[in-house]
């Protein structure tokens, strides 16, 4: 099992920045990727960004490319999401994810709310 705890959500004005963090604990050796998803009210959960444990390759949703940056601290077992130039449509609950496609593993944090409003 892997436990994920997010932090860093909050209220920000359009054009502002926010940084999310996620701390992973437990059987971290079993996962090969970490990422962030988001879910707005009435919408499906969608991928925001992910990073592969081996090689640190990243992937972003088209809607956040150039504005969001995912990162990982190997020593602290944390991942972060730097969000710049936030737009009202970025408002959602953001979930930390960790998993392994090879072993069919998926772990989720409880989510952190990001509100973008003036």
N, C-alpha and C positions, 0 to 999 in steps of 0.2 A: 504494500500500500504506500501511496505517496500523499502527503498532506500539503495543501497549498493555501497560503494566507496572503490576501491582497491588502494593499494600503495605498493611500494617496489620492483617492477620489475627492470630489468636492465641487464647488461652484466656481465657474470662471467665466469671464466675459468673452464674447466673440473676439477672436484674434489673440487671445491669451494662450498661456502654456500651462501644462500640468504634467507631472511625472507620476506614473503608477509603478508600484513595486510588488513583487511576489516572492515570498520565501517558500522554498520547497524543503520538505523533510521526509524521512522514511526511506523507502527502498528506491532511492534516486538512481541507483545503478540500472534499474529496469527500464528507464525511459531514454528515448533518443531525440526527443524534440520538446520544446516548450513554446507556448504562444499565448496570445491574447485574442479573445473573442468579445463581442459586444451584442447586447440585445436591447433594442428600444421597445417601448410599449407597443403592443400589437404587431411587432415584427418578429421574424425568425432570428435566432442567434446566428451571427455571421463572423467569419474569420477577419481579424484585423491585421495580425502579423504573427509570424512564427520564426523560430530560430532552431536550427539543428544543433544538437549537442556536439557532434563531431564535425569540426570544420567551421562552425558558426555561420553557415549559410543562412540567409534570411529570405523571407517572402512576405509581401505586403498586399493588402487589398488595394485596388486601383484608387479607391476614394481617399486613401491616406498616404499614398506615395508622395515623398518629398516633404511631408509634414510630420510624420511619426517615425520614430526610430526605436527598434527593439534591441535590447542588449542583454548580456548575461554575465554574471560574475561567478566563475567556476568555484572559487574558494569559499564564497558565502552561500552558494546554492540559491542564488537569487536571479530573477530576471526583472528587467525594467522596461517601461514603455514611456519614452519621452514624446509628448504630444504638443506640437506647436501650431500656431495659427488655427486654433480650434474654431469650429463652426457649429451653429445650432444643431445641425444634423449629426454631429458627433456625440450628442447627448445620449447616454445609454447606461446600462449596467455593464461594466467591463469585468470579464471573467478570465482568470488565469487558468491556463490549461497545460497539462503535461501528459505525454503519452508515448506509445511505441506502436507503430503500424505493424511491425513484425510480430509482436505478441498480442496485438489487439487490446492494448491498455489505454484507458482514458481516465484522467483524473481532473477534477475541477475544483476551483476555489469557490467561495460563497458569493463572490462578486463585490464590486465597489462602484458606487454611483458617481457618474460624471454628469454634471449639469452645465450647459453652456447657455448663458442668458445674460442680457444686459439689465 
